[in-house]
């Protein structure tokens, strides 16, 4: 079972009709299960995984 460790939140916006009715719409995160070097599974967003991989290459 993967553990959620991300602190990011969903995006919330209004969708507007031609009559200017506002309806709330959520844009969910792209959460992926990622295995760390010690073998634990964590749930991170795709953006955070890209950042981790980028920092590993730089080090």
N, C-alpha and C positions, 0 to 999 in steps of 0.2 A: 504494500500500500504506500503510495507516495504522499509526502507531507507538503502542504502549501507553505512556502516560505516567502512568497512575493508580497510586497506591500502595495502594489499597484491596484488601482480601482478601474471599474468600467467607465467608458465615456457615456455621458447622458446628454442628449440633445433634443431639440424640438423638431418635429417634422411639420411643415406648414403646407396646408392645402391652398387652393386658389382663393377660398373664402377666408384665409388667414386663421383657420382653426389650428391650434397647437396641440400636438399629441406627443407625449414623451416617448423617446426611442432610446434603447440601450445598445451600445456597441461593446460586445464582450471581448475580453482579452484572448489572445491565442496561446492558451496554456498547453504546455508539453511536459511529459514526464522525462526527466533528465537524470542520469546516473552519475553521481559524483565519483571522485577517485577512490574514496574509501568504500564504495559499494552501496551507499544509501541512495534511495530514489527520492527525488524532490520534484515538485511541480513548479515550473518557472514559465514565464512568458517567453515567447520566441525572441523578443528583443533582448531580454536578459541573457539568454543562451548565446546569442551572437556576441554580446559584450564580453561574456566569460571567455569564449573562444578567441576573441581578438586579444584579450589581455594575456592569455596563455601563450599566444604566438609572440607577443612583444617581450615576454619575460625570458 
